[in-house]
Amino acid sequence: MELKCILTFYLRRETINMTTQADTRLNRLPERGSQNFELACSIIDEARICHVGFTLKGQTYVIPMALGRKGNQLLLHGSVVSRLIRNLAGGVPCCVTVTHLDGLVLARSAFHSSMNYRSVMVFGTARLVNDPEEKQRGLDALVEHLVPGRMSELRDSTRKELNATSLLSLPIETFSVKSRNGPPSDAATDISAAVWAGIIPLELKAGDPEDAPDMVEKIPLPDYLK
Ligand SMILES: Cc1cc2nc3c(=O)[nH]c(=O)nc-3n(C[C@H](O)[C@H](O)[C@H](O)COP(=O)(O)OP(=O)(O)OC[C@H]3O[C@@H](n4cnc5c(N)ncnc54)[C@H](O)[C@@H]3O)c2cc1C
């Protein structure tokens, strides 16, 4: 019986996502998981930063980066000489993770304390975007992802700037979403404890804009930043 369980476990793992070797099925708390594409995109769209994991010569690296999205493509950019960019463009598989921490969940015991969060993991092999028009559109999308409206007043990038920058496109095809929200789930025996329990909501908020010290004249804050 035990052997059957072990075999089933490994067979299940082996049959998932043969194209990327990635196991996107949640083993822990699967009820918190989803494979919903729109949900994954909404989590990606709210993020300004992702973490890109990849392995080179047996060493795994996880690098923070800006991100963007165009349709079903997650976009990353960086210097043409970046190690990460060169290797991912060369076919090294990666895993891009986006996380929003929405709150601390304080239960009446350390064991049942938790976090409210939304996260997505996208697995695959990125493609280096070579077509100049697609690259330009992708880089614009990245800027707009970070600061919607910004492209309306920025000058065009020069050829030199474009040549110094690489754009990678990763299909949002093999992915998983996991999230938690709601109050603590305490053990019934702890409910009567004289301990505060509840949620401390957390969110990322923009502060007041600060003028660049070398701005030659006072330029009013554009509407898209208000
Ligand atoms: C919020 C944020 C957003 C970023 N967005 C981008 C982006 O969109 N595009 C981009 O190209 N880069 C971005 N960076 C910088 C990025 O994290 C890398 O530093 C950069 O891409 C160089 O990568 P590489 O593989 O060529 O690093 P290398 O310089 O080859 O890395 C060598 C070693 O330096 C160390 N290292 C590299 N980066 C970091 C780091 N961020 N923190 C601590 N140690 C580090 C590691 O030990 C690494 O193994 C961002 C960084 C942050 C914090």
The ligand as a MOL file (V3000), in Angstrom:
LIG
                    3D

  0  0  0     0  0            999 V3000
M  V30 BEGIN CTAB
M  V30 COUNTS 53 58 0 0 0
M  V30 BEGIN ATOM
M  V30 1 C 13.5140 46.4480 -7.4630 0
M  V30 2 C 14.5640 46.0780 -8.4700 0
M  V30 3 C 14.2310 46.0930 -9.8140 0
M  V30 4 C 15.1880 45.7590 -10.7740 0
M  V30 5 N 14.8380 45.7370 -12.0940 0
M  V30 6 C 15.7300 45.3360 -13.0090 0
M  V30 7 C 15.3430 45.2030 -14.3780 0
M  V30 8 O 14.1790 45.4170 -14.7690 0
M  V30 9 N 16.2750 44.8130 -15.2650 0
M  V30 10 C 17.5460 44.5240 -14.8710 0
M  V30 11 O 18.3630 44.1620 -15.7430 0
M  V30 12 N 17.9390 44.6330 -13.5950 0
M  V30 13 C 17.0610 45.0270 -12.6570 0
M  V30 14 N 17.4460 45.1260 -11.3520 0
M  V30 15 C 18.8370 44.7900 -11.0280 0
M  V30 16 C 18.9420 43.2590 -10.9610 0
M  V30 17 O 18.4950 42.8140 -9.6860 0
M  V30 18 C 20.3730 42.7480 -11.2000 0
M  V30 19 O 21.2450 43.3780 -10.3090 0
M  V30 20 C 20.8460 43.0220 -12.6110 0
M  V30 21 O 19.8750 42.5890 -13.5530 0
M  V30 22 C 22.1370 42.3060 -12.9300 0
M  V30 23 O 21.8550 40.9340 -13.1010 0
M  V30 24 P 23.0140 39.9360 -13.4980 0
M  V30 25 O 22.4980 38.5340 -13.4980 0
M  V30 26 O 23.6620 40.4000 -14.7340 0
M  V30 27 O 23.9110 40.1420 -12.2340 0
M  V30 28 P 25.4630 40.0060 -11.9950 0
M  V30 29 O 26.0320 41.3580 -11.7900 0
M  V30 30 O 26.0840 39.0870 -12.9900 0
M  V30 31 O 25.3370 39.2420 -10.6110 0
M  V30 32 C 26.4910 38.8120 -9.9410 0
M  V30 33 C 26.1270 38.6610 -8.4980 0
M  V30 34 O 25.8160 39.9410 -7.9590 0
M  V30 35 C 24.8510 39.8120 -6.9360 0
M  V30 36 N 23.6510 40.5890 -7.3200 0
M  V30 37 C 23.1930 40.8850 -8.5520 0
M  V30 38 N 22.0500 41.5760 -8.4610 0
M  V30 39 C 21.7870 41.7220 -7.1510 0
M  V30 40 C 20.7590 42.3510 -6.4380 0
M  V30 41 N 19.7310 42.9660 -7.0480 0
M  V30 42 N 20.7920 42.3010 -5.0950 0
M  V30 43 C 21.8010 41.6880 -4.4480 0
M  V30 44 N 22.8220 41.0760 -5.0800 0
M  V30 45 C 22.8020 41.0930 -6.4200 0
M  V30 46 C 24.5400 38.3460 -6.8270 0
M  V30 47 O 25.3480 37.7720 -5.8420 0
M  V30 48 C 24.8910 37.8260 -8.2000 0
M  V30 49 O 25.1530 36.4570 -8.2050 0
M  V30 50 C 16.5140 45.4340 -10.3690 0
M  V30 51 C 16.8220 45.4120 -9.0060 0
M  V30 52 C 15.8650 45.7070 -8.0700 0
M  V30 53 C 16.2170 45.6420 -6.6070 0
M  V30 END ATOM
M  V30 BEGIN BOND
M  V30 1 1 1 2
M  V30 2 1 2 3
M  V30 3 2 2 52
M  V30 4 2 3 4
M  V30 5 1 4 5
M  V30 6 1 4 50
M  V30 7 2 5 6
M  V30 8 1 6 7
M  V30 9 1 6 13
M  V30 10 2 7 8
M  V30 11 1 7 9
M  V30 12 1 9 10
M  V30 13 2 10 11
M  V30 14 1 10 12
M  V30 15 2 12 13
M  V30 16 1 13 14
M  V30 17 1 14 15
M  V30 18 1 14 50
M  V30 19 1 15 16
M  V30 20 1 16 17
M  V30 21 1 16 18
M  V30 22 1 18 19
M  V30 23 1 18 20
M  V30 24 1 20 21
M  V30 25 1 20 22
M  V30 26 1 22 23
M  V30 27 1 23 24
M  V30 28 2 24 25
M  V30 29 1 24 26
M  V30 30 1 24 27
M  V30 31 1 27 28
M  V30 32 2 28 29
M  V30 33 1 28 30
M  V30 34 1 28 31
M  V30 35 1 31 32
M  V30 36 1 32 33
M  V30 37 1 33 34
M  V30 38 1 33 48
M  V30 39 1 34 35
M  V30 40 1 35 36
M  V30 41 1 35 46
M  V30 42 1 36 37
M  V30 43 1 36 45
M  V30 44 2 37 38
M  V30 45 1 38 39
M  V30 46 1 39 40
M  V30 47 2 39 45
M  V30 48 1 40 41
M  V30 49 2 40 42
M  V30 50 1 42 43
M  V30 51 2 43 44
M  V30 52 1 44 45
M  V30 53 1 46 47
M  V30 54 1 46 48
M  V30 55 1 48 49
M  V30 56 2 50 51
M  V30 57 1 51 52
M  V30 58 1 52 53
M  V30 END BOND
M  V30 END CTAB
M  END
